[in-house]
Amino acid sequence: MIILMNKRLIKIGFLFLLLLFSKINMSQNFEKCGSMLLLQKAMKENNQIESKRNLINQKVYAESMSNVTIPVVVHVVYSNAQNNISDSRIFSQIQVLNEDFRRTNSDAINTPSQFQSVVADMSINFCLASKDPDGNPTNGIIRKFTNKSGFSLYDTTIHYNATGGSDAWDSDKYLNIWVCNINGGILGWAQFPYAGTKETDGVVINYDNFGINLNYSSAYKLGRTTTHEVGHWLNLFHVWGDNTCGDDFVFDTPTQEQANYGCKIHPHISCQNSGDMFMNFMDYSDDDCMNSFTNGQKSRAWNCLLNYRDKIFISDGCDTTNFSMSCDASIESIIHPLSNDSICDQKIYPAIVIKNNSSDPMYTLDINYRLNGQQYTYQSWSGNLSQNMSDTVYLASLKNLQNNNILEIEVSLPNSKIDLDFSNNFLSTNYYSNIGRTVNIQVQTDNYAQENQWYLYKEVNNSIIDSGVVLNNNTLYEREYCLTQGCYHFVIFDSGNDGICCNFGNGYFNAFFGDSLIGSGGSFINIDSLSFCISNENQTTNLNNLHDPVLDIYPNPASENLFFKLKSQITINNPIFVGIYDIAGKKILTKKITSNNLNISSLENGVYVLFINIDSTQHTTKFVKNK
Ligand SMILES: [Zn+2]
């Protein structure tokens, strides 16, 4: 059973047609192709189309039939992994088109000798577009996810982004091929050149039938569905003329009674011909049974190209000449931060190496970079780099907002032109941020370093961050710390009571935040210290010197030794008396101390009050004992 295209059926209407479809799908002779149905519907809706069709149906030779290459854009409109077909499937389809339309297909030898004189090289080539309508490089493949599980004939939603499909590229200059799941058993359809809008112009192919798909258990898995539909797109009709012994308006295809399915044996005679041309691409035979176009079809297709699709000849969709390799910049490396770096500061100052790979000098480059998938920050580079030269670029800072960070950097548009090789334009790195500030401490010892020791404490948890207890004479100790929010104390002792400057050598100590000096010293008697805090306000860090209090103890909490920093000197000749009371006021101990520290290792954990008598004035402070 086949569908006969006549006026009566058209009047029955579209709904009945669909019903008919679902029935004939069950039989072997189902309607593979929706193109003629689509044309009939268009003619019904617009009576000018029929006259246009009649005009182009003249059986004439085309005036000029030199080679043409048609730029193709493939819209893969997918709803799952299965119909998101691979690039290689797409490449295989383009190859099949090129072979079939140039008669370089390996099965061309199967054409019966009776037809050898009429079969044709169509002189039509295809490329996957290399340049998009905006002039940018492309691979000619668009992938769009859709929520729709399938698309139906007469349903134009496949042609628009807004309706779950994909917008056509300028169909005057590109052959648009939509690949999707087609409902209703149809393998594909095409729009005839005079029978629809630019937005819907092109061909639609069921994903399983697109390209060479050998895993598919169907007779239509060798890409011939697309060859057939592109034939329609070039105004070719079915060889049986969609009527019993109908006319396809081609002079060298035999009149045949109806569509052929499967693979007939030549000669398969009908309509008093000497054999159907069932191996013609415009019949319904199995993919491995069809292998030919004819000279008449070539003339008809070229008439279509010359009269209806002539802008194809001026399309630059296959052009790559403007994308010379003289436009290739690359990002060679991220030199800061390095992978897995631990960064102290709240901000990161990325640095990269860029390179000009082109023969032309590079004067400008766009750089976009971001942290953790947030919005890109843009920075432009300008300079003068000859071929294979590189430059280090320091980028404006980004704020670290979390401990574990991913930095992504992309370069583009060297000299404001399209970069042809995208593969070397992007790098990323991960690093850790402590969200603190970098503090540097220098201690230069004198001739008697064995008299000295120093400690850096964090006030709150009493942690000794670092210490220098065994020191060499006349040596510079330089330490860098990443310090988080809180207050810190650097304290240095000299058991010889002569400081580290300047009687027996020129020692000193300095503490820096970045380039700014927190404090320094060296000329002291028994003890000196620096106190500073790092606060966190509005994402910026302030560094404050603390003024020396009258009574200053370190560390707090303390575990073993409580150190004193006093304005007055503590020596054997000038001892001071201290008292320690618990929080309830009970005296725990009193002691005369002759050095700057008090051993409290015998105390239980807890909060204590320290009394000290200085200059006839009693001072108190609380401290915490914590083992
Ligand atoms: Zn067809």
Residues whose N, C-alpha, C, O or C-beta is under 5 A from the ligand:
A	BS01	ZN	C33 S35
